[in-house]
């Protein structure tokens, strides 16, 4: 789960939405976003878990997966 949050497009979407909604883009804000704040990491983890739960039934009943 340490790298799962970055593998989904959550951080990219959240970062782009910041630039679309922010009134001013300062250097401080850019430096803050480079550190991937906790709010972005946790939101991306939630998105990843929801995605995994949504596709788990596909993997469970798929013929190419052997249990």
C-alpha positions in Angstrom: 0.0 0.0 0.0 3.0 2.2 0.3 3.2 2.8 -3.5 -0.4 2.0 -4.3 -1.5 5.6 -3.7 0.8 6.9 -6.5 -0.1 4.2 -9.0 -3.7 5.5 -9.4 -4.3 8.8 -11.1 -5.7 10.4 -7.9 -2.6 12.6 -7.2 -2.5 13.8 -10.8 -6.2 14.7 -10.8 -6.0 16.5 -7.5 -3.0 18.5 -8.4 -4.5 19.5 -11.7 -7.7 20.5 -10.0 -5.8 22.7 -7.7 -4.3 24.7 -10.6 -7.8 25.0 -12.2 -9.4 26.3 -9.0 -6.6 28.3 -7.4 -6.7 32.1 -7.7 -2.9 32.5 -7.5 -0.1 30.0 -8.0 2.8 30.9 -5.8 6.2 29.3 -5.5 5.2 28.2 -1.9 2.1 26.4 -3.2 4.2 24.7 -5.8 6.8 23.5 -3.3 4.0 22.3 -1.0 2.4 20.2 -3.8 5.8 18.7 -4.7 5.8 17.0 -1.2 2.5 15.3 -1.9 0.6 16.5 1.2 -1.2 14.0 3.4 -4.6 15.0 2.1 -3.5 14.0 -1.4 -2.0 10.8 -0.3 -5.0 9.7 1.8 -7.4 10.7 -1.0 -5.5 8.7 -3.5 -5.4 5.6 -1.1 -9.2 5.8 -0.8 -9.6 6.0 -4.6 -7.3 3.0 -4.9 -9.3 1.0 -2.4 -12.5 1.8 -4.1 -11.0 0.9 -7.5 -9.7 -2.4 -6.1 -13.1 -3.3 -4.6 -14.9 -2.4 -7.8 -12.7 -4.7 -9.9 -12.2 -7.6 -7.4 -15.2 -9.5 -8.7 -13.8 -9.4 -12.2 -10.6 -11.1 -11.0 -12.5 -13.5 -8.8 -14.7 -14.9 -11.6 -12.2 -14.5 -14.4 -11.1 -17.7 -16.2 -7.5 -16.7 -16.5 -6.9 -16.5 -12.8 -6.3 -19.9 -11.1 -6.9 -20.2 -7.4 
